[in-house]
Amino acid sequence: MLGKLIKYDLKANRNVFLLMYAVLMATAVGTRISFIDWISRFDEISMAVSVIGSVLMFSYVIALIAINVICMVLIVRRFYTHLFGGEGYLTFTLPVSMEEHFFSKVLSAVIIYVVTLLVQGTSVLILTVGTFDKAVAEEVMKVIGQLFSDIIPVGDIIGQAVISIFAMLSSLLMIYFSICVGQMVNRHRVISAVVVYFGLNALRNVVNTWIAEAFMKINPSGFGVEFRYDPVYYVFTGVFLAIQLVGFSVGSIMIMKKKLNLE
């Protein structure tokens, strides 16, 4: 049943996401053709071509930023309306546990995030692949490789990647938990959820600062110009993020079970 719920969530805003992806890819292709390829082939280009290329490049940047904002808005809106809005009366008649309802929203959001990142990465490749001279590209890759090997160790890259994934999930679950708390009041539910979110975010930032200060006292050389973090840092941060993931998940599910307040 969990799979069916995820499939249903993905289909809910499918057309909107497909349209956003199509616009992003179209602006990327248009920018590549008009602004990059044409300029590389001609020493002199017309003013019209230059203007079109500049507009397409600007449109691509706007689309690249907007797709993240719209993606988040649609995910949050889906969570609220499907569980706590008018759709909630029908949703909770299904023979599905609260855990399945909650985690279907989490997993569908993760899938949407991953697909969005892949589309964005593909659009960047469209703009960059073949743009630079081969010798220049090889030199850039050489410099990047040296940067990672000499300044940022592979272990730190992996550690930061894992921490970033945990942080993204924590932020998503904090939004869901804030919505769950906000729906407990009868009036101004959205405003209540926003207040809870900013309060939790401020509290999290304070704890993050405490962790960083405590770690610097334990190991002053852990944070340096060379970005060499001590494994203890990743343990502290990872444990704190894991606590958030569990806390927000359990808290949200408990509220949905015991304090459900549909519109």
Secondary structure by P-SEA (a helix, b strand, c coil): caaaaaaaaaacaaaaaaaaaaaaaaaaaaaaacccaaaaacccccaaaaaaaaaaaaaaaaaaaaaaaaaaaaaaaaaaaacccccccccccccccaaaaaaaaaaaaaaaaaaaaaaaaaaaaaaccccccaaaaaaaaaaaaaaaaccccaaaaaaaaaaaaaaaaaaaaaaaaaaaaaaccccaaaaaaaaaaaaaaaaaaaaaaaaaaaaaaaccccccccccccaaaaaaaaaaaaaaaaaaaaaaaaaaacccccc
